[in-house]
């Protein structure tokens, strides 16, 4: 049950959001045991953000929340895939993207039998 939240200072048009949704849906499978079937996404665009004292260039902060654990290698692969999607879709260079991972053994969902 992964959740990905992307915050960016860029505007995300509907078409770009659909492309990102598709790309992230495919990329989440880089984490063993994860798939688009349970993936939840949130896009926050037009955020007031600064990086290295600058707010004029395209930047993004990505949060990836996971039920369970993922290896550092799998997280690295997902980071690369997310950065590539942001570059292709919104023109955000990988060097202007931070990605944070939050992994937990506890996750509630009303559609489950936990």
Wavefront OBJ file of the C-alpha trace (Angstrom):
o trace
v 0.000 0.000 0.000
v 2.293 2.763 -1.217
v 1.515 6.468 -1.246
v 3.461 8.985 -3.331
v 3.068 12.731 -2.838
v 4.738 15.111 -5.272
v 5.043 18.787 -4.384
v 6.355 21.126 -7.057
v 6.512 24.796 -7.869
v 5.392 23.930 -11.412
v 1.810 23.792 -12.643
v 0.683 20.301 -13.595
v -1.749 20.239 -16.506
v -4.342 17.443 -16.624
v -2.487 15.649 -19.427
v 0.795 15.807 -17.494
v -0.903 14.470 -14.376
v -2.241 11.503 -16.335
v 1.237 10.814 -17.754
v 2.771 10.993 -14.271
v 0.045 8.718 -12.892
v 0.862 6.129 -15.533
v 4.628 6.446 -15.112
v 4.447 6.210 -11.319
v 2.026 3.295 -11.549
v 4.633 1.408 -13.546
v 7.587 2.587 -11.451
v 6.165 1.465 -8.101
v 6.704 -2.155 -9.158
v 10.447 -1.492 -8.737
v 9.721 -1.982 -5.031
v 9.212 -5.750 -4.559
v 5.639 -6.592 -3.630
v 4.230 -3.191 -4.642
v 1.951 -2.491 -7.591
v -0.333 0.167 -8.997
v -3.299 -1.798 -7.650
v -2.868 -0.239 -4.178
v -0.940 2.899 -5.142
v -2.365 6.219 -3.962
v -1.008 9.442 -5.477
v -1.242 13.095 -4.533
v -0.028 15.981 -6.669
v 0.455 19.428 -5.137
v 1.401 21.893 -7.847
v 2.132 25.591 -7.857
v 3.716 25.368 -4.380
v 5.857 28.202 -3.092
v 9.210 26.439 -2.865
v 12.852 27.479 -2.684
v 15.936 25.359 -3.299
v 19.474 26.613 -2.772
v 18.003 30.063 -2.172
v 16.299 30.056 -5.562
v 12.607 29.852 -6.456
v 12.875 30.517 -10.200
v 13.771 27.032 -11.438
v 11.531 23.940 -11.528
v 11.901 21.913 -8.310
v 10.062 19.081 -6.575
v 9.902 17.241 -3.273
v 8.659 13.652 -3.416
v 7.446 11.647 -0.429
v 7.145 7.890 -0.791
v 5.337 6.137 2.036
v 5.453 2.360 2.170
v 3.805 -0.320 4.218
v 6.693 -2.614 5.071
v 10.309 -2.264 4.063
v 12.201 -1.776 0.828
v 15.899 -2.219 0.163
v 18.120 0.791 -0.446
v 18.683 -0.532 -3.980
v 14.942 -0.670 -4.732
v 14.480 2.831 -3.303
v 17.335 4.051 -5.511
v 15.717 2.540 -8.585
v 12.370 4.134 -7.746
v 14.046 7.491 -7.108
v 15.654 7.337 -10.562
v 12.336 6.404 -12.214
v 10.434 9.196 -10.449
v 13.135 11.728 -11.351
v 13.030 10.592 -14.979
v 9.226 10.969 -15.048
v 9.448 14.472 -13.574
v 12.106 15.461 -16.128
v 10.137 14.090 -19.093
v 6.778 15.441 -17.963
v 7.515 18.705 -16.129
v 11.080 19.544 -17.149
v 12.438 19.224 -13.598
v 16.107 18.192 -13.564
v 16.964 15.270 -11.268
v 19.351 17.506 -9.322
v 16.376 19.648 -8.325
v 14.347 16.771 -6.845
v 14.491 15.496 -3.273
v 12.880 12.122 -2.564
v 12.170 10.944 0.993
v 11.094 7.442 2.002
v 8.941 6.639 5.006
v 8.500 2.951 5.779
v 6.201 1.582 8.451
v 5.035 -1.812 9.768
v 1.701 -0.210 10.737
v -0.767 0.910 8.110
v -4.527 1.179 8.408
v -6.931 0.631 5.562
v -10.667 0.102 5.860
v -10.702 -2.206 2.845
v -8.450 -4.764 4.522
v -8.791 -7.531 7.047
v -5.844 -6.487 9.231
l 1 2 3 4 5 6 7 8 9 10 11 12 13 14 15 16 17 18 19 20 21 22 23 24 25 26 27 28 29 30 31 32 33 34 35 36 37 38 39 40 41 42 43 44 45 46 47 48 49 50 51 52 53 54 55 56 57 58 59 60 61 62 63 64 65 66 67 68 69 70 71 72 73 74 75 76 77 78 79 80 81 82 83 84 85 86 87 88 89 90 91 92 93 94 95 96 97 98 99 100 101 102 103 104 105 106 107 108 109 110 111 112 113 114
